Amino acid sequence: MSDFDQAAMQAGPTGEFPNPEPKRIKVFGVMHIVFGALGFLHVLWGLVSVLFPGIQESMMKLSSAGVPEGMYELQMGLVEKLAPYTWISLLLTVVVAGLIMRAGIGLVKQKRGAVGASNLYAWVSLATKLVMLLLFFAVVQPAYDALFEGMIDSTAPQAKAMLSVMRIFTAATGVLGPVLMSIYPILALVILNKPVVKNYFSGLGR
């Protein structure tokens, strides 16, 4: 049922339309809170991995079972090289998670500034995706290239082809991640800035 149909069903005997809460407000509010909680969990796990490297080393040893000799050392070298990128990523995630959580609580509680808080989250989130995309090409991609070249004899024709495929796959993953994660903040910007939402908050928002 659309917001308009919902309002029509609640119209009074004189035909006057009340100002019902658009369902999208609570839906996005709950989703904001869920995504914010997931963001904080991601940061918590990232901090555990960075501050307690023994855990990460144990996991990498398990995942390195059966791979060519020296692969584990290459992976650990990559982790160390990307440490600044990891810290930047965690910091940006904390900022975005805090903003989306604040906006979600405001939407659920129907606070007057909830839409503005959601817009702030969305724009900051999109900006961080752009930053991470730039950092990927400036820092992560070169680090992975060095890792791949350490794994493969780049002078052999077949190895060169495999190296090209691995580089393309890594680049595609690094680009698609931020692009796909940009869908939700864009939806929040579009859907929560519709007149029906703004009219509701201007009339009844607390």
C-alpha positions in Angstrom: 0.0 0.0 0.0 1.4 3.4 -1.0 1.6 6.4 1.4 -1.2 8.0 -0.6 -3.5 5.0 -0.3 -2.7 4.8 3.4 -3.7 8.5 3.9 -6.9 8.0 1.8 -8.1 5.1 4.1 -7.6 7.3 7.1 -9.4 10.3 5.7 -12.1 11.8 7.9 -15.8 12.2 7.2 -15.2 15.6 5.5 -12.7 14.1 3.2 -9.8 15.8 4.8 -6.6 13.8 4.7 -4.7 13.3 8.0 -0.9 13.3 8.0 0.0 9.6 8.6 3.5 8.5 9.1 4.9 7.2 5.7 6.0 3.6 6.2 9.3 4.3 4.6 10.4 6.4 7.6 10.3 3.4 10.0 11.7 1.0 7.4 14.7 3.1 6.7 15.1 3.9 10.4 15.4 0.2 11.3 17.7 -0.5 8.3 19.9 2.4 9.3 20.2 1.0 12.8 21.0 -2.5 11.5 23.6 -1.3 9.1 25.1 0.9 11.8 25.4 -2.0 14.2 27.0 -4.1 11.5 29.5 -1.3 10.8 30.5 -1.2 14.5 30.9 -5.0 14.5 33.2 -4.7 11.5 35.3 -2.1 13.2 35.5 -4.2 16.4 36.7 -7.2 14.4 39.2 -5.0 12.5 40.6 -3.6 15.8 40.9 -7.1 17.2 42.8 -8.2 14.1 45.1 -5.2 14.1 45.8 -4.9 17.9 46.1 -8.7 18.3 48.1 -9.8 15.2 48.5 -13.3 16.6 44.8 -14.0 15.9 45.2 -12.8 12.3 48.4 -14.8 11.9 46.7 -17.9 13.1 43.9 -17.5 10.6 46.2 -16.8 7.8 48.3 -19.9 8.6 45.1 -22.0 8.4 44.1 -20.4 5.1 47.6 -20.8 3.7 47.6 -24.6 4.2 48.4 -26.3 0.9 49.5 -23.1 -0.9 53.0 -22.7 -2.4 55.8 -22.3 0.1 56.5 -18.7 1.0 52.9 -17.6 0.4 52.2 -17.0 4.1 55.2 -14.7 4.3 54.0 -12.7 1.3 50.5 -12.4 2.8 51.9 -11.2 6.1 54.1 -8.7 4.3 51.0 -7.4 2.5 49.1 -7.0 5.8 51.9 -4.9 7.2 52.2 -2.8 4.1 48.5 -2.1 4.1 48.3 -1.3 7.8 47.8 2.5 7.2 45.0 1.8 4.7 43.4 -0.5 7.3 43.4 2.2 10.0 42.0 4.8 7.6 39.2 2.3 6.6 38.3 1.6 10.2 38.3 5.3 11.1 36.0 6.1 8.2 33.7 3.2 9.1 33.4 4.5 12.6 32.3 7.9 11.3 29.8 6.5 8.9 28.4 3.9 11.4 28.0 6.6 14.0 26.1 8.9 11.5 23.8 6.2 10.2 23.0 5.0 13.7 22.2 8.5 14.8 20.0 9.0 11.8 18.3 5.7 12.2 17.3 6.4 15.9 16.0 9.8 14.8 13.9 8.3 12.1 12.4 5.6 14.4 11.7 8.2 17.1 10.4 10.6 14.4 12.7 13.4 15.3 12.4 16.6 13.3 16.0 16.6 12.1 16.0 12.9 11.2 15.9 13.4 7.5 18.7 16.0 7.7 20.8 13.5 9.8 20.1 10.8 7.2 21.2 13.1 4.4 24.4 13.9 6.3 25.1 10.2 6.7 24.4 9.5 3.0 26.7 12.3 1.7 29.5 11.4 4.1 29.1 7.7 3.2 29.4 8.5 -0.5 32.4 10.7 0.1 34.1 7.9 2.1 33.5 5.4 -0.8 35.2 7.8 -3.1 38.2 8.2 -0.7 38.5 4.4 -0.4 38.3 4.0 -4.1 41.1 6.4 -4.6 43.2 4.8 -1.9 42.6 1.4 -3.5 44.2 2.4 -6.7 47.0 4.4 -5.0 47.9 1.9 -2.2 46.1 -1.4 -2.4 46.4 -2.3 -6.1 50.2 -1.7 -6.2 50.6 -3.8 -3.0 48.6 -6.7 -4.6 50.6 -6.4 -7.8 53.8 -6.8 -5.8 52.3 -9.8 -4.1 51.2 -11.4 -7.3 54.6 -10.8 -8.9 56.2 -12.5 -5.9 54.0 -15.5 -6.3 54.4 -15.9 -10.1 57.3 -16.0 -12.5 56.3 -13.0 -14.6 58.7 -14.0 -17.3 56.8 -17.1 -18.4 54.0 -16.5 -21.0 51.4 -18.5 -19.1 52.3 -16.8 -15.8 52.0 -13.4 -17.5 48.5 -14.2 -18.6 47.6 -15.5 -15.1 49.1 -12.3 -13.5 47.0 -10.1 -15.8 43.8 -12.0 -14.9 44.6 -11.7 -11.1 45.2 -8.0 -11.5 41.9 -7.5 -13.4 40.0 -9.5 -10.8 41.5 -7.5 -7.9 40.8 -4.2 -9.6 37.2 -5.2 -10.4 36.7 -6.3 -6.8 38.1 -3.0 -5.5 35.8 -1.0 -7.7 32.6 -3.0 -7.4 32.8 -3.0 -3.6 32.4 0.8 -3.1 30.0 1.1 -6.1 27.6 -1.6 -4.7 27.9 -0.1 -1.2 26.9 3.3 -2.6 23.5 2.0 -3.6 21.9 2.2 -0.1 22.9 5.8 0.7 21.7 6.9 -2.7 18.4 5.2 -2.1 18.2 6.9 1.3 18.8 10.3 -0.3 16.1 9.7 -3.0 13.4 8.1 -1.0 13.6 10.0 2.3 13.6 13.4 0.5 10.2 12.9 -1.1 7.6 15.5 -0.4 5.4 13.0 1.6 8.3 12.5 4.1 9.2 16.2 4.4 5.5 17.2 4.8 5.1 14.6 7.6 8.1 15.9 9.5 7.1 19.5 9.0 3.6 18.8 10.4 4.1 16.2 13.1 7.8 15.5 13.4 9.0 15.9 17.0 
